[in-house]
């Protein structure tokens, strides 16, 4: 409910924010790719702004970095990573140790990672050792 501007190419996020949000919403132009649920324009140079924070999810996270299973998500993320200041990843604990086909970025690109209290001590330590601020959301609402 804060007065923020959100840029997204995610149709599910746009639909939710349209129905429930009060923020300023900017959608990327392009064709709708239903499987990953994104808008993509192959000839687009990307947005004409820089963001103070870039929130994104991950299909998989390993000690090497983040991975996705769809190449269009990787391409769009790479463009947006050139227009941000701070990367914040939101990934539940089940994403750790999984492997997807396409690398997105190394762990060193992540500033903050938000996950649930199912994260193992080893994964938590690997993230903090990599210089990542880890925020653990507990089922009872405490962080």
N, CA, C and O atoms as a MOPAC input file, in Angstrom:
PM7 MOZYME 1SCF
protein

 N      0.81100 1    -1.20200 1     0.00000 1
 C      0.00000 1     0.00000 1     0.00000 1
 C      0.85800 1     1.27200 1     0.00000 1
 O      0.32900 1     2.37700 1     0.11300 1
 N      2.16600 1     1.11700 1    -0.12500 1
 C      3.04300 1     2.27800 1    -0.17800 1
 C      2.97800 1     2.90900 1    -1.55700 1
 O      2.61400 1     2.24900 1    -2.53000 1
 N      3.32600 1     4.17000 1    -1.64200 1
 C      3.33700 1     4.88400 1    -2.90400 1
 C      4.68100 1     4.64900 1    -3.59700 1
 O      5.60700 1     5.44800 1    -3.46200 1
 N      4.77400 1     3.54500 1    -4.33700 1
 C      5.99200 1     3.20200 1    -5.05000 1
 C      5.65400 1     2.96000 1    -6.51400 1
 O      4.50000 1     2.71700 1    -6.86900 1
 N      6.67000 1     3.02900 1    -7.35000 1
 C      6.50200 1     2.70300 1    -8.75800 1
 C      7.09600 1     1.32300 1    -8.97600 1
 O      8.22700 1     1.05400 1    -8.57300 1
 N      6.33100 1     0.45000 1    -9.61300 1
 C      6.77500 1    -0.89900 1    -9.89600 1
 C      6.77800 1    -1.11700 1   -11.39600 1
 O      5.79000 1    -0.85200 1   -12.08000 1
 N      7.91300 1    -1.60800 1   -11.90100 1
 C      8.04300 1    -2.00500 1   -13.29600 1
 C      8.08800 1    -3.51600 1   -13.31100 1
 O      8.85900 1    -4.11400 1   -12.56100 1
 N      7.27600 1    -4.15200 1   -14.14900 1
 C      7.28500 1    -5.60900 1   -14.22000 1
 C      6.95500 1    -6.08600 1   -15.62300 1
 O      6.29700 1    -5.39500 1   -16.40100 1
 N      7.43100 1    -7.28400 1   -15.92500 1
 C      7.01300 1    -7.96600 1   -17.13500 1
 C      6.24800 1    -9.23000 1   -16.76600 1
 O      5.96300 1   -10.06100 1   -17.62800 1
 N      5.91700 1    -9.37300 1   -15.49200 1
 C      5.19100 1   -10.53900 1   -14.98400 1
 C      3.69000 1   -10.28200 1   -15.03900 1
 O      3.17800 1    -9.39600 1   -14.35400 1
 N      3.00100 1   -11.04900 1   -15.84400 1
 C      1.54400 1   -10.89400 1   -15.93800 1
 C      0.83400 1   -11.27300 1   -14.62800 1
 O     -0.09300 1   -10.56800 1   -14.23000 1
 N      1.23000 1   -12.35700 1   -13.94200 1
 C      0.56500 1   -12.66700 1   -12.66800 1
 C      0.73400 1   -11.55200 1   -11.63100 1
 O     -0.21200 1   -11.21700 1   -10.91800 1
 N      1.93900 1   -10.98000 1   -11.54800 1
 C      2.16300 1    -9.88500 1   -10.60700 1
 C      1.35000 1    -8.65900 1   -11.00300 1
 O      0.73700 1    -8.02300 1   -10.14600 1
 N      1.33700 1    -8.32000 1   -12.28100 1
 C      0.56900 1    -7.16500 1   -12.75100 1
 C     -0.91000 1    -7.32700 1   -12.43900 1
 O     -1.55300 1    -6.37100 1   -12.00600 1
 N     -1.46300 1    -8.51800 1   -12.64800 1
 C     -2.87700 1    -8.76200 1   -12.36500 1
 C     -3.17900 1    -8.59800 1   -10.88200 1
 O     -4.20000 1    -8.01500 1   -10.51800 1
 N     -2.30400 1    -9.10300 1   -10.03000 1
 C     -2.50100 1    -8.97200 1    -8.58300 1
 C     -2.42500 1    -7.52100 1    -8.14800 1
 O     -3.26200 1    -7.05800 1    -7.37400 1
 N     -1.42400 1    -6.79900 1    -8.64100 1
 C     -1.27700 1    -5.39600 1    -8.26600 1
 C     -2.41400 1    -4.55000 1    -8.82300 1
 O     -2.83600 1    -3.58900 1    -8.18000 1
 N     -2.90900 1    -4.88500 1    -9.99000 1
 C     -4.03000 1    -4.15400 1   -10.58100 1
 C     -5.27000 1    -4.31200 1    -9.71100 1
 O     -6.00700 1    -3.35000 1    -9.49900 1
 N     -5.50300 1    -5.51400 1    -9.21100 1
 C     -6.69800 1    -5.77400 1    -8.41200 1
 C     -6.56800 1    -5.31000 1    -6.97000 1
 O     -7.55200 1    -4.86800 1    -6.37700 1
 N     -5.36600 1    -5.40300 1    -6.38800 1
 C     -5.21800 1    -5.17800 1    -4.95600 1
 C     -4.30100 1    -4.03000 1    -4.56900 1
 O     -4.30300 1    -3.61400 1    -3.41100 1
 N     -3.52500 1    -3.51200 1    -5.49300 1
 C     -2.51100 1    -2.53100 1    -5.13100 1
 C     -2.93900 1    -1.09400 1    -5.32200 1
 O     -3.97400 1    -0.79700 1    -5.92000 1
 N     -2.10300 1    -0.20500 1    -4.79000 1
 C     -2.31200 1     1.23000 1    -4.96800 1
 C     -1.07100 1     1.88500 1    -5.57000 1
 O     -1.01800 1     3.10800 1    -5.70100 1
 N     -0.07600 1     1.08100 1    -5.93600 1
 C      1.17600 1     1.59700 1    -6.46400 1
 C      1.00700 1     2.05500 1    -7.91300 1
 O      0.00100 1     1.77300 1    -8.56500 1
 N      2.02100 1     2.77000 1    -8.39200 1
 C      2.08500 1     3.10100 1    -9.81200 1
 C      2.69100 1     1.89600 1   -10.50700 1
 O      3.74700 1     1.41100 1   -10.10200 1
 N      2.03900 1     1.41400 1   -11.54100 1
 C      2.44500 1     0.17100 1   -12.19300 1
 C      2.80000 1     0.43300 1   -13.64500 1
 O      2.00000 1     0.99900 1   -14.39000 1
 N      4.00100 1     0.02100 1   -14.05400 1
 C      4.44000 1     0.11900 1   -15.43900 1
 C      4.70600 1    -1.28300 1   -15.94800 1
 O      5.44800 1    -2.04700 1   -15.33000 1
 N      4.09800 1    -1.61900 1   -17.07700 1
 C      4.29100 1    -2.93300 1   -17.68400 1
 C      5.24800 1    -2.83000 1   -18.85600 1
 O      5.22100 1    -1.86600 1   -19.62200 1
 N      6.09900 1    -3.84700 1   -18.98100 1
 C      6.97400 1    -3.93100 1   -20.14000 1
 C      6.12500 1    -4.19800 1   -21.37100 1
 O      5.09200 1    -4.86200 1   -21.28200 1
 N      6.54300 1    -3.69900 1   -22.48700 1
 C      5.82300 1    -3.96200 1   -23.72600 1
 C      6.32000 1    -5.23600 1   -24.37300 1
 O      7.41400 1    -5.70800 1   -24.06400 1
 N      5.54500 1    -5.78200 1   -25.24600 1
 C      5.98000 1    -6.97000 1   -25.96200 1
 C      4.88600 1    -8.00400 1   -26.06800 1
 O      3.71600 1    -7.73600 1   -25.79600 1
 N      5.28800 1    -9.18200 1   -26.46600 1
 C      4.35400 1   -10.28600 1   -26.62700 1
 C      4.24500 1   -11.06500 1   -25.32600 1
 O      5.21500 1   -11.18500 1   -24.57700 1
 N      3.05400 1   -11.59300 1   -25.06600 1
 C      2.83200 1   -12.40200 1   -23.87700 1
 C      3.28700 1   -13.83400 1   -24.15400 1
 O      2.81100 1   -14.48100 1   -25.08600 1
 N      4.19500 1   -14.30400 1   -23.34500 1
 C      4.63300 1   -15.69900 1   -23.38200 1
 C      3.97600 1   -16.37800 1   -22.19700 1
 O      4.35300 1   -16.15500 1   -21.04700 1
 N      2.99000 1   -17.20700 1   -22.49100 1
 C      2.13500 1   -17.76400 1   -21.44700 1
 C      2.85500 1   -18.69300 1   -20.48100 1
 O      2.60300 1   -18.64100 1   -19.27700 1
 N      3.74900 1   -19.54400 1   -20.98500 1
 C      4.39300 1   -20.51200 1   -20.08800 1
 C      5.15200 1   -19.83700 1   -18.94600 1
 O      4.92200 1   -20.17600 1   -17.78500 1
 N      6.06000 1   -18.88400 1   -19.24200 1
 C      6.70900 1   -18.22400 1   -18.10600 1
 C      5.88400 1   -17.06800 1   -17.54000 1
 O      6.20800 1   -16.53300 1   -16.48000 1
 N      4.80700 1   -16.68000 1   -18.25300 1
 C      3.94100 1   -15.60300 1   -17.75700 1
 C      4.55900 1   -14.22400 1   -17.84800 1
 O      4.33100 1   -13.38400 1   -16.97700 1
 N      5.35000 1   -13.97400 1   -18.90700 1
 C      6.01700 1   -12.67800 1   -19.03000 1
 C      5.72800 1   -12.03300 1   -20.37900 1
 O      5.33400 1   -12.68900 1   -21.34400 1
 N      5.94200 1   -10.71400 1   -20.40600 1
 C      5.92000 1    -9.95900 1   -21.64500 1
 C      7.35700 1    -9.82600 1   -22.11900 1
 O      8.25500 1    -9.54600 1   -21.32400 1
 N      7.57800 1   -10.02700 1   -23.42100 1
 C      8.93800 1    -9.95800 1   -23.95200 1
 C      8.90700 1    -9.33000 1   -25.33500 1
 O      8.09700 1    -9.69700 1   -26.18700 1
 N      9.80500 1    -8.37500 1   -25.53900 1
 C      9.96600 1    -7.73600 1   -26.84600 1
 C     11.42700 1    -7.91300 1   -27.26400 1
 O     12.30900 1    -7.26200 1   -26.70400 1
 N     11.69100 1    -8.77900 1   -28.23200 1
 C     13.07600 1    -9.04900 1   -28.62400 1
 C     13.85600 1    -7.80500 1   -29.03600 1
 O     15.07100 1    -7.75400 1   -28.84500 1
 N     13.19200 1    -6.81600 1   -29.59100 1
 C     13.89600 1    -5.62300 1   -30.06300 1
 C     13.97300 1    -4.52000 1   -29.01300 1
 O     14.52100 1    -3.45200 1   -29.28600 1
 N     13.44500 1    -4.75400 1   -27.84000 1
 C     13.41600 1    -3.73300 1   -26.79800 1
 C     14.79200 1    -3.53600 1   -26.17500 1
 O     15.52300 1    -4.49700 1   -25.93400 1
 N     15.13200 1    -2.28500 1   -25.92100 1
 C     16.40300 1    -1.95400 1   -25.27800 1
 C     16.28600 1    -1.97400 1   -23.75900 1
 O     17.28100 1    -1.76300 1   -23.06500 1
 N     15.10900 1    -2.21800 1   -23.23800 1
 C     14.92100 1    -2.23800 1   -21.79400 1
 C     14.28200 1    -0.95400 1   -21.30600 1
 O     14.07200 1    -0.02200 1   -22.08300 1
 N     13.97500 1    -0.90600 1   -20.03400 1
 C     13.29700 1     0.26800 1   -19.47800 1
 C     14.20400 1     1.49000 1   -19.46300 1
 O     15.42900 1     1.37300 1   -19.44900 1
 N     13.59000 1     2.64500 1   -19.46600 1
 C     14.32200 1     3.91700 1   -19.49400 1
 C     14.51100 1     4.48300 1   -18.09000 1
 O     14.40200 1     5.69500 1   -17.90100 1
 N     14.78900 1     3.64600 1   -17.11400 1
 C     14.96700 1     4.11000 1   -15.74500 1
 C     15.89700 1     3.16300 1   -14.99900 1
 O     16.24400 1     2.08700 1   -15.48600 1
 N     16.28800 1     3.59200 1   -13.81300 1
 C     17.05700 1     2.75500 1   -12.90300 1
 C     16.25000 1     2.56700 1   -11.63500 1
 O     15.57100 1     3.49200 1   -11.19100 1
 N     16.31400 1     1.38400 1   -11.04500 1
 C     15.55100 1     1.06700 1    -9.84900 1
 C     16.47300 1     0.99700 1    -8.63500 1
 O     17.60800 1     0.53000 1    -8.73200 1
 N     15.97900 1     1.46000 1    -7.49800 1
 C     16.78000 1     1.36800 1    -6.28000 1
 C     16.82500 1    -0.06400 1    -5.77000 1
 O     17.80600 1    -0.46800 1    -5.14600 1
 N     15.77500 1    -0.83300 1    -6.02900 1
 C     15.72600 1    -2.22500 1    -5.59000 1
 C     15.08500 1    -3.07800 1    -6.67700 1
 O     14.10900 1    -2.67200 1    -7.30600 1
 N     15.64300 1    -4.26000 1    -6.88800 1
 C     15.14100 1    -5.20300 1    -7.88200 1
 C     14.82300 1    -6.50500 1    -7.16100 1
 O     15.72600 1    -7.19900 1    -6.69300 1
 N     13.54500 1    -6.83400 1    -7.07500 1
 C     13.09500 1    -8.06100 1    -6.42600 1
 C     12.88400 1    -9.12300 1    -7.48100 1
 O     12.27700 1    -8.86000 1    -8.51900 1
 N     13.37900 1   -10.32000 1    -7.22500 1
 C     13.13300 1   -11.40800 1    -8.14500 1
 C     13.12900 1   -12.73400 1    -7.41200 1
 O     13.69600 1   -12.87300 1    -6.32800 1
 N     12.47700 1   -13.70400 1    -8.03000 1
 C     12.44400 1   -15.05900 1    -7.50300 1
 C     13.47400 1   -15.90300 1    -8.22100 1
 O     14.13000 1   -15.44600 1    -9.15800 1
 N     13.60800 1   -17.13900 1    -7.77400 1
 C     14.57900 1   -18.04900 1    -8.37700 1
 C     13.96300 1   -19.42200 1    -8.53100 1
 O     13.23400 1   -19.88800 1    -7.65500 1
 N     14.25400 1   -20.06000 1    -9.63200 1
 C     13.84600 1   -21.44200 1    -9.84500 1
 C     14.71300 1   -22.37300 1    -9.01100 1
 O     14.23500 1   -23.37300 1    -8.47500 1
 N     16.00800 1   -22.02900 1    -8.90800 1
 C     16.95600 1   -22.85400 1    -8.16200 1
 C     18.12600 1   -21.99100 1    -7.70000 1
 O     18.50700 1   -21.02400 1    -8.36100 1
 N     18.68900 1   -22.36700 1    -6.54300 1
 C     19.86400 1   -21.68000 1    -6.00600 1
 C     20.86300 1   -22.74400 1    -5.55800 1
 O     20.52500 1   -23.67600 1    -4.82700 1
 N     22.10000 1   -22.57600 1    -6.01600 1
 C     23.17700 1   -23.47100 1    -5.59700 1
 C     24.31100 1   -22.62000 1    -5.03800 1
 O     24.19600 1   -21.39700 1    -4.96300 1
 N     25.39600 1   -23.26500 1    -4.64900 1
 C     26.56100 1   -22.53400 1    -4.15900 1
 C     27.19600 1   -21.69300 1    -5.26700 1
 O     28.00100 1   -20.80500 1    -4.98600 1
 N     26.83700 1   -21.96800 1    -6.52400 1
 C     27.37200 1   -21.23400 1    -7.66700 1
 C     26.57400 1   -19.96100 1    -7.92600 1
 O     27.14900 1   -18.92000 1    -8.24600 1
 N     25.23100 1   -20.04200 1    -7.78600 1
 C     24.39100 1   -18.88200 1    -8.05200 1
 C     22.94300 1   -19.26600 1    -8.27900 1
 O     22.47300 1   -20.30600 1    -7.81600 1
 N     22.24000 1   -18.39200 1    -9.01000 1
 C     20.82200 1   -18.57900 1    -9.29200 1
 C     20.62500 1   -19.13800 1   -10.69200 1
 O     21.39200 1   -18.85100 1   -11.61100 1
 N     19.56500 1   -19.95300 1   -10.83400 1
 C     19.25400 1   -20.59100 1   -12.10800 1
 C     17.76800 1   -20.48800 1   -12.39800 1
 O     16.94800 1   -20.38700 1   -11.48600 1
 N     17.43000 1   -20.51500 1   -13.68900 1
 C     16.04100 1   -20.52000 1   -14.14000 1
 C     15.86300 1   -21.61900 1   -15.16900 1
 O     16.83500 1   -22.13000 1   -15.72500 1
 N     14.61000 1   -21.97600 1   -15.41800 1
 C     14.33100 1   -23.05200 1   -16.36500 1
 C     13.84600 1   -22.54800 1   -17.72000 1
 O     13.68000 1   -23.34200 1   -18.64600 1
 N     13.61500 1   -21.24500 1   -17.85200 1
 C     13.12600 1   -20.71900 1   -19.12900 1
 C     14.07800 1   -19.63300 1   -19.63600 1
 O     14.37800 1   -18.68800 1   -18.90600 1
 N     14.55800 1   -19.75900 1   -20.88900 1
 C     15.54400 1   -18.79700 1   -21.39800 1
 C     15.02700 1   -17.36400 1   -21.49600 1
 O     15.81900 1   -16.43000 1   -21.37100 1
 N     13.74100 1   -17.15600 1   -21.71100 1
 C     13.22300 1   -15.78300 1   -21.78000 1
 C     13.30200 1   -15.08300 1   -20.42600 1
 O     13.55800 1   -13.88100 1   -20.36400 1
 N     13.08700 1   -15.82100 1   -19.35400 1
 C     13.21200 1   -15.22300 1   -18.02400 1
 C     14.65400 1   -14.78400 1   -17.79200 1
 O     14.90600 1   -13.72900 1   -17.20900 1
 N     15.58800 1   -15.59600 1   -18.25000 1
 C     17.00500 1   -15.25300 1   -18.10800 1
 C     17.32300 1   -13.98500 1   -18.89600 1
 O     17.97000 1   -13.08000 1   -18.37000 1
 N     16.88100 1   -13.90800 1   -20.14400 1
 C     17.15200 1   -12.72400 1   -20.98400 1
 C     16.57000 1   -11.46000 1   -20.37000 1
 O     17.24800 1   -10.43500 1   -20.29700 1
 N     15.32500 1   -11.52700 1   -19.92900 1
 C     14.68200 1   -10.35600 1   -19.33200 1
 C     15.38100 1    -9.95600 1   -18.03000 1
 O     15.56800 1    -8.76800 1   -17.76700 1
 N     15.75800 1   -10.92300 1   -17.23300 1
 C     16.44900 1   -10.62900 1   -15.97500 1
 C     17.79300 1    -9.97200 1   -16.24500 1
 O     18.16500 1    -9.02500 1   -15.55200 1
 N     18.52500 1   -10.45600 1   -17.23600 1
 C     19.82100 1    -9.86100 1   -17.57300 1
 C     19.68400 1    -8.39000 1   -17.95600 1
 O     20.52700 1    -7.57400 1   -17.58600 1
 N     18.63100 1    -8.04800 1   -18.69200 1
 C     18.39400 1    -6.64600 1   -19.05900 1
 C     18.10500 1    -5.82000 1   -17.80800 1
 O     18.66900 1    -4.74100 1   -17.62800 1
 N     17.23600 1    -6.32300 1   -16.95400 1
 C     16.86600 1    -5.57600 1   -15.75500 1
 C     18.01900 1    -5.45400 1   -14.76600 1
 O     18.07900 1    -4.48200 1   -14.01400 1
 N     18.91800 1    -6.40100 1   -14.75100 1
 C     20.07000 1    -6.32400 1   -13.85300 1
 C     21.01500 1    -5.18200 1   -14.20400 1
 O     21.84500 1    -4.79300 1   -13.38300 1
 N     20.89900 1    -4.64100 1   -15.41200 1
 C     21.72000 1    -3.48900 1   -15.78400 1
 C     21.09300 1    -2.18100 1   -15.32100 1
 O     21.70100 1    -1.12000 1   -15.46700 1
 N     19.89500 1    -2.24200 1   -14.76900 1
 C     19.14500 1    -1.03800 1   -14.41400 1
 C     18.78100 1    -0.98000 1   -12.94000 1
 O     17.78900 1    -0.34700 1   -12.57800 1
 N     19.56600 1    -1.63100 1   -12.07800 1
 C     19.20500 1    -1.68200 1   -10.67600 1
 C     20.38200 1    -1.31700 1    -9.79200 1
 O     21.53300 1    -1.28800 1   -10.22900 1
 N     20.06000 1    -1.03900 1    -8.53400 1
 C     21.08000 1    -0.72600 1    -7.55000 1
 C     21.29400 1    -1.89500 1    -6.59600 1
 O     22.43300 1    -2.26600 1    -6.31100 1
 N     20.20200 1    -2.47700 1    -6.10100 1
 C     20.28100 1    -3.53000 1    -5.09200 1
 C     19.39900 1    -4.71000 1    -5.50000 1
 O     18.22000 1    -4.52300 1    -5.80200 1
 N     19.95900 1    -5.92500 1    -5.51300 1
 C     19.22200 1    -7.12700 1    -5.88100 1
 C     18.72300 1    -7.82500 1    -4.61500 1
 O     19.49700 1    -8.12900 1    -3.70900 1
 N     17.41800 1    -8.06900 1    -4.57600 1
 C     16.79500 1    -8.78400 1    -3.46300 1
 C     16.10200 1   -10.01400 1    -4.03900 1
 O     15.19800 1    -9.89300 1    -4.86600 1
 N     16.52200 1   -11.18500 1    -3.60500 1
 C     15.96400 1   -12.44300 1    -4.08600 1
 C     14.99600 1   -12.99000 1    -3.05300 1
 O     15.28100 1   -13.00200 1    -1.85500 1
 N     13.84400 1   -13.44400 1    -3.53800 1
 C     12.85300 1   -14.09000 1    -2.68100 1
 C     12.74000 1   -15.53800 1    -3.13800 1
 O     12.30700 1   -15.80800 1    -4.25800 1
 N     13.12900 1   -16.46900 1    -2.27000 1
 C     13.11600 1   -17.88100 1    -2.64300 1
 C     12.84300 1   -18.73400 1    -1.41400 1
 O     13.50800 1   -18.59000 1    -0.38900 1
 N     11.86400 1   -19.62000 1    -1.52100 1
 C     11.60800 1   -20.48800 1    -0.37600 1
 C     12.71700 1   -21.52400 1    -0.26900 1
 O     13.46100 1   -21.75600 1    -1.22200 1
 N     12.81800 1   -22.13900 1     0.89400 1
 C     13.94000 1   -23.02900 1     1.19200 1
 C     14.01100 1   -24.24400 1     0.28400 1
 O     15.07000 1   -24.86300 1     0.18200 1
 N     12.93300 1   -24.60100 1    -0.37000 1
 C     12.94700 1   -25.75200 1    -1.28000 1
 C     13.76700 1   -25.48500 1    -2.53700 1
 O     14.10900 1   -26.42900 1    -3.25000 1
 N     14.09200 1   -24.23100 1    -2.82900 1
 C     14.84800 1   -23.88300 1    -4.03700 1
 C     16.33700 1   -24.16800 1    -3.91300 1
 O     17.04500 1   -24.23700 1    -4.91800 1
 N     16.81700 1   -24.33500 1    -2.67600 1
 C     18.24900 1   -24.52500 1    -2.45700 1
 C     18.66800 1   -25.94500 1    -2.82300 1
 O     18.03600 1   -26.92300 1    -2.42400 1
 N     19.74100 1   -26.03000 1    -3.58600 1
 C     20.24800 1   -27.32700 1    -3.99500 1
 C     19.61800 1   -27.85300 1    -5.27300 1
 O     20.11800 1   -28.81400 1    -5.85800 1
 N     18.52300 1   -27.23700 1    -5.71700 1
 C     17.93400 1   -27.63000 1    -6.99100 1
 C     18.82200 1   -27.11800 1    -8.11400 1
 O     19.65800 1   -26.23900 1    -7.90600 1
 N     18.64000 1   -27.65600 1    -9.26800 1
 C     19.41600 1   -27.20200 1   -10.42400 1
 C     18.44800 1   -26.98600 1   -11.57900 1
 O     17.63300 1   -27.85900 1   -11.87800 1
 N     18.53000 1   -25.85600 1   -12.21400 1
 C     17.75300 1   -25.55900 1   -13.41400 1
 C     18.74200 1   -25.37000 1   -14.55900 1
 O     19.95300 1   -25.32900 1   -14.34300 1
 N     18.22500 1   -25.25600 1   -15.76600 1
 C     19.08400 1   -25.27600 1   -16.96100 1
 C     19.94700 1   -24.04500 1   -17.16900 1
 O     21.09000 1   -24.15800 1   -17.61200 1
 N     19.41500 1   -22.86900 1   -16.85400 1
 C     20.07700 1   -21.63500 1   -17.27700 1
 C     20.54300 1   -20.80100 1   -16.08700 1
 O     19.73700 1   -20.44500 1   -15.22700 1
 N     21.83500 1   -20.48800 1   -16.03200 1
 C     22.31600 1   -19.62400 1   -14.95400 1
 C     21.84500 1   -18.18100 1   -15.17100 1
 O     21.83200 1   -17.68400 1   -16.29600 1
 N     21.46700 1   -17.53300 1   -14.09500 1
 C     21.06600 1   -16.12400 1   -14.16900 1
 C     22.18700 1   -15.22500 1   -13.67400 1
 O     22.59200 1   -14.28200 1   -14.35400 1
 N     22.68400 1   -15.53000 1   -12.47700 1
 C     23.72800 1   -14.68400 1   -11.90700 1
 C     24.42400 1   -15.42100 1   -10.77000 1
 O     23.86000 1   -16.34200 1   -10.17800 1
 N     25.65400 1   -15.00800 1   -10.46900 1
 C     26.37200 1   -15.61900 1    -9.34400 1
 C     25.82700 1   -15.09000 1    -8.01300 1
 O     25.16300 1   -14.05400 1    -7.97600 1
 N     26.10700 1   -15.79300 1    -6.94400 1
 C     25.65700 1   -15.35200 1    -5.61800 1
 C     26.17800 1   -13.95200 1    -5.28100 1
 O     25.52100 1   -13.20100 1    -4.56100 1
 N     27.33900 1   -13.60900 1    -5.79600 1
 C     27.94200 1   -12.30500 1    -5.47300 1
 C     27.08700 1   -11.12000 1    -5.92300 1
 O     27.30000 1   -10.00500 1    -5.44700 1
 N     26.13500 1   -11.32800 1    -6.82100 1
 C     25.24700 1   -10.24800 1    -7.30300 1
 C     24.10100 1    -9.96600 1    -6.34600 1
 O     23.44900 1    -8.92700 1    -6.44600 1
 N     23.84600 1   -10.89600 1    -5.40600 1
 C     22.70200 1   -10.78100 1    -4.50600 1
 C     23.09500 1    -9.97400 1    -3.27300 1
 O     24.10700 1   -10.25800 1    -2.63200 1
 N     22.29200 1    -8.97300 1    -2.95000 1
 C     22.52300 1    -8.18800 1    -1.73800 1
 C     21.77500 1    -8.77100 1    -0.55500 1
 O     22.32800 1    -8.90800 1     0.53600 1
 N     20.51000 1    -9.11500 1    -0.77800 1
 C     19.65100 1    -9.65700 1     0.27700 1
 C     18.87800 1   -10.83500 1    -0.28300 1
 O     18.46000 1   -10.81700 1    -1.44100 1
 N     18.68600 1   -11.86200 1     0.53800 1
 C     17.86700 1   -13.00300 1     0.16600 1
 C     16.83300 1   -13.22700 1     1.26200 1
 O     17.17100 1   -13.32200 1     2.44100 1
 N     15.56900 1   -13.31000 1     0.85800 1
 C     14.47100 1   -13.55600 1     1.79300 1
 C     13.99000 1   -14.98500 1     1.57100 1
 O     13.68400 1   -15.37500 1     0.44400 1
 N     13.92500 1   -15.76100 1     2.64500 1
 C     13.49900 1   -17.15400 1     2.54900 1
 C     12.69100 1   -17.53000 1     3.78300 1
 O     12.45200 1   -16.69900 1     4.66000 1
 N     12.27200 1   -18.79200 1     3.84100 1
 C     11.48800 1   -19.25500 1     4.98900 1
 C     12.38100 1   -19.98900 1     5.98300 1
 O     13.56200 1   -20.22300 1     5.72500 1
 N     11.79600 1   -20.34600 1     7.12200 1
 C     12.57700 1   -20.96500 1     8.19600 1
 C     12.93000 1   -22.42900 1     7.94600 1
 O     13.44300 1   -23.10200 1     8.84100 1
 N     12.66100 1   -22.92800 1     6.74200 1
 C     13.08500 1   -24.27600 1     6.37600 1
 C     14.50300 1   -24.32400 1     5.83100 1
 O     15.00600 1   -25.40500 1     5.52500 1
 N     15.15500 1   -23.18000 1     5.70400 1
 C     16.51700 1   -23.14300 1     5.16100 1
 C     17.46600 1   -23.88000 1     6.10400 1
 O     17.39800 1   -23.71600 1     7.32200 1
 N     18.34800 1   -24.69100 1     5.53000 1
 C     19.30200 1   -25.44200 1     6.35200 1
 C     20.39000 1   -24.50500 1     6.87200 1
 O     20.63300 1   -23.43500 1     6.31400 1
 N     21.03100 1   -24.93300 1     7.94600 1
 C     22.12800 1   -24.13500 1     8.50100 1
 C     23.26000 1   -23.99500 1     7.49700 1
 O     23.89000 1   -22.94100 1     7.40600 1
 N     23.51900 1   -25.06400 1     6.74100 1
 C     24.59600 1   -25.03400 1     5.74300 1
 C     24.29600 1   -23.99800 1     4.66100 1
 O     25.16700 1   -23.20000 1     4.31700 1
 N     23.08100 1   -24.00000 1     4.12500 1
 C     22.72200 1   -23.02800 1     3.09300 1
 C     22.73800 1   -21.61500 1     3.65500 1
 O     23.19700 1   -20.69200 1     2.98300 1
 N     22.24900 1   -21.42900 1     4.86600 1
 C     22.25500 1   -20.10400 1     5.50300 1
 C     23.69400 1   -19.61200 1     5.64900 1
 O     23.99400 1   -18.46100 1     5.33000 1
 N     24.56800 1   -20.46600 1     6.12200 1
 C     25.97100 1   -20.08600 1     6.31500 1
 C     26.65300 1   -19.79000 1     4.97700 1
 O     27.42100 1   -18.83400 1     4.87700 1
 N     26.37800 1   -20.61000 1     3.93800 1
 C     26.96800 1   -20.36000 1     2.61600 1
 C     26.57600 1   -18.98500 1     2.08500 1
 O     27.39900 1   -18.28600 1     1.49300 1
 N     25.32100 1   -18.59800 1     2.29700 1
 C     24.85900 1   -17.28900 1     1.84000 1
 C     25.53300 1   -16.16300 1     2.61200 1
 O     26.02900 1   -15.20800 1     2.01300 1
 N     25.55400 1   -16.26900 1     3.93200 1
 C     26.16300 1   -15.20000 1     4.72400 1
 C     27.66900 1   -15.12900 1     4.48100 1
 O     28.24300 1   -14.04000 1     4.47500 1
 N     28.31500 1   -16.28400 1     4.27900 1
 C     29.74500 1   -16.28600 1     3.95100 1
 C     30.00500 1   -15.59900 1     2.61300 1
 O     31.08900 1   -15.05800 1     2.39400 1
 N     29.01400 1   -15.61700 1     1.71200 1
 C     29.13500 1   -14.95000 1     0.40900 1
 C     28.81400 1   -13.45800 1     0.50600 1
 O     28.81900 1   -12.75400 1    -0.50400 1
 N     28.53400 1   -12.97300 1     1.72200 1
 C     28.25400 1   -11.54900 1     1.92300 1
 C     26.80600 1   -11.16200 1     1.70100 1
 O     26.49700 1    -9.97900 1     1.55600 1
 N     25.91000 1   -12.14300 1     1.67100 1
 C     24.49000 1   -11.89200 1     1.42600 1
 C     23.76800 1   -11.72400 1     2.75500 1
 O     23.94100 1   -12.53200 1     3.66800 1
 N     22.96800 1   -10.68800 1     2.86000 1
 C     22.10500 1   -10.50900 1     4.02700 1
 C     20.93200 1   -11.47400 1     3.86200 1
 O     20.23700 1   -11.43600 1     2.84700 1
 N     20.70600 1   -12.33700 1     4.85200 1
 C     19.63400 1   -13.32600 1     4.78700 1
 C     18.54100 1   -12.93400 1     5.76400 1
 O     18.79800 1   -12.73200 1     6.95100 1
 N     17.32500 1   -12.82800 1     5.26100 1
 C     16.15000 1   -12.55800 1     6.09800 1
 C     15.30200 1   -13.81700 1     6.08100 1
 O     14.88800 1   -14.28500 1     5.02000 1
 N     15.04700 1   -14.35900 1     7.26000 1
 C     14.25900 1   -15.57400 1     7.38400 1
 C     12.86700 1   -15.21000 1     7.88300 1
 O     12.70700 1   -14.64500 1     8.96500 1
 N     11.87100 1   -15.54200 1     7.08100 1
 C     10.47400 1   -15.31100 1     7.46500 1
 C      9.96000 1   -16.56700 1     8.14400 1
 O     10.00400 1   -17.65400 1     7.56800 1
 N      9.47500 1   -16.42100 1     9.36100 1
 C      8.95500 1   -17.55200 1    10.12200 1
 C      7.46500 1   -17.67900 1     9.91800 1
 O      6.78300 1   -16.69500 1     9.63500 1
 N      6.95700 1   -18.89400 1    10.06200 1
 C      5.53300 1   -19.15800 1     9.86500 1
 C      4.65900 1   -18.33800 1    10.81000 1
 O      3.51400 1   -18.02400 1    10.48600 1
 N      5.20300 1   -17.98900 1    11.98800 1
 C      4.43000 1   -17.21300 1    12.95200 1
 C      4.48600 1   -15.70600 1    12.69100 1
 O      3.89200 1   -14.91600 1    13.42500 1
 N      5.20700 1   -15.31900 1    11.63600 1
 C      5.27900 1   -13.90700 1    11.24700 1
 C      6.49200 1   -13.18000 1    11.78300 1
 O      6.74800 1   -12.04500 1    11.38100 1
 N      7.25800 1   -13.80200 1    12.68900 1
 C      8.47500 1   -13.16500 1    13.21400 1
 C      9.60100 1   -13.30200 1    12.19800 1
 O      9.65700 1   -14.29100 1    11.46800 1
 N     10.51400 1   -12.30100 1    12.14100 1
 C     11.68200 1   -12.38600 1    11.26100 1
 C     12.94700 1   -12.23900 1    12.07100 1
 O     14.04400 1   -12.28200 1    11.51500 1

